[in-house]
Amino acid sequence: MPSKPFVLIADDEKAPGELHAGCLQPDDAPVLVHNGTEDLEKALSLPGLSGLLADVRMPGISGLQVVREVPARRSGVGVMVMSGTDINAHARHRLNFPHVSFPVKPT
């Protein structure tokens, strides 16, 4: 368990997760997971979570389900969901995640 605030990064591919981890602030410790089930478990159980970056498509639980549950159960956690395909404005509105950012992963 990290001793400083951490950011949970969930991506089923290793390289993008490592790339995102390298972009964090020096005060944030990255924790990498590679499936949605582990992502949700860690996001809800580990103390010190400051942010969550989840891929939409992962084995187990989808990133969308993770970002639905985490803000409702842990206030103050910054949440972003990413995808290799653009999630257009209409889809973002239908998802109704008012406090979630949707960056597109580089392909």
C-alpha positions as CSV (number, residue, x, y, z in Angstrom):
1,M,0.0,0.0,0.0
2,P,1.5,3.4,-1.0
3,S,2.2,5.8,1.8
4,K,1.3,8.9,-0.3
5,P,-1.9,9.6,-2.3
6,F,-2.3,7.2,-5.2
7,V,-3.9,7.2,-8.6
8,L,-5.4,3.9,-9.7
9,I,-4.8,3.2,-13.5
10,A,-6.8,0.4,-15.1
11,D,-6.0,-0.7,-18.6
12,D,-6.0,-4.2,-20.0
13,E,-2.9,-3.4,-22.0
14,K,0.4,-2.9,-20.0
15,A,2.0,-0.2,-22.2
16,P,-0.8,2.5,-22.0
17,G,-1.1,2.0,-18.3
18,E,2.7,2.6,-17.8
19,L,2.5,5.6,-20.1
20,H,-0.2,7.2,-18.1
21,A,1.6,6.4,-14.8
22,G,4.6,8.3,-16.1
23,C,2.4,11.4,-16.6
24,L,1.4,11.7,-12.9
25,Q,2.4,14.4,-10.5
26,P,5.5,13.5,-8.4
27,D,3.3,13.4,-5.3
28,D,1.0,10.7,-6.7
29,A,1.9,7.0,-6.6
30,P,0.5,5.0,-9.5
31,V,-1.1,1.7,-8.9
32,L,-1.7,-0.3,-12.1
33,V,-4.3,-3.0,-12.6
34,H,-5.3,-4.8,-15.7
35,N,-9.0,-5.8,-15.3
36,G,-12.1,-4.1,-14.2
37,T,-12.8,-6.4,-11.3
38,E,-9.5,-5.7,-9.6
39,D,-9.9,-2.0,-10.4
40,L,-13.2,-1.8,-8.6
41,E,-12.0,-3.8,-5.6
42,K,-8.9,-1.6,-5.1
43,A,-10.8,1.6,-5.8
44,L,-13.2,0.8,-3.0
45,S,-10.8,-0.7,-0.5
46,L,-7.4,1.0,-0.5
47,P,-7.0,4.2,1.5
48,G,-5.4,7.3,0.0
49,L,-7.1,7.1,-3.4
50,S,-6.9,10.5,-5.1
51,G,-7.8,9.6,-8.7
52,L,-8.9,6.8,-11.0
53,L,-8.3,6.4,-14.7
54,A,-10.1,3.5,-16.2
55,D,-10.3,2.1,-19.7
56,V,-13.8,1.5,-21.0
57,R,-13.2,-2.0,-22.2
58,M,-11.4,-4.4,-19.8
59,P,-11.8,-8.0,-18.8
60,G,-14.3,-8.5,-16.0
61,I,-16.2,-5.3,-15.1
62,S,-16.1,-2.5,-17.6
63,G,-14.5,0.8,-16.9
64,L,-17.9,2.4,-17.2
65,Q,-19.3,0.3,-14.4
66,V,-16.3,1.2,-12.2
67,V,-16.7,4.9,-12.8
68,R,-20.4,4.6,-11.9
69,E,-19.7,3.0,-8.6
70,V,-16.6,4.6,-7.3
71,P,-17.8,8.3,-7.1
72,A,-21.1,7.1,-5.4
73,R,-19.2,5.2,-2.8
74,R,-16.0,7.3,-2.3
75,S,-16.4,11.1,-2.4
76,G,-13.5,13.3,-3.4
77,V,-11.9,10.8,-5.9
78,G,-11.2,12.4,-9.3
79,V,-12.4,10.0,-12.1
80,M,-11.6,9.7,-15.8
81,V,-12.6,7.0,-18.2
82,M,-10.6,6.5,-21.4
83,S,-11.2,4.7,-24.6
84,G,-9.4,3.9,-27.8
85,T,-12.4,5.1,-29.7
86,D,-14.0,8.5,-29.3
87,I,-17.0,8.7,-27.0
88,N,-19.0,11.4,-28.7
89,A,-20.8,14.2,-26.9
90,H,-24.2,12.4,-27.3
91,A,-22.9,9.2,-25.7
92,R,-21.3,11.2,-22.9
93,H,-24.6,12.9,-22.2
94,R,-26.5,9.5,-22.2
95,L,-24.0,8.1,-19.7
96,N,-24.8,10.9,-17.3
97,F,-21.5,11.0,-15.4
98,P,-21.4,14.7,-14.5
99,H,-17.9,14.5,-12.8
100,V,-16.1,12.2,-15.2
101,S,-13.7,13.2,-17.9
102,F,-13.5,11.2,-21.2
103,P,-10.1,11.4,-22.9
104,V,-9.5,9.3,-26.0
105,K,-6.4,7.1,-25.8
106,P,-3.8,7.4,-28.5
107,T,-4.0,4.5,-30.9
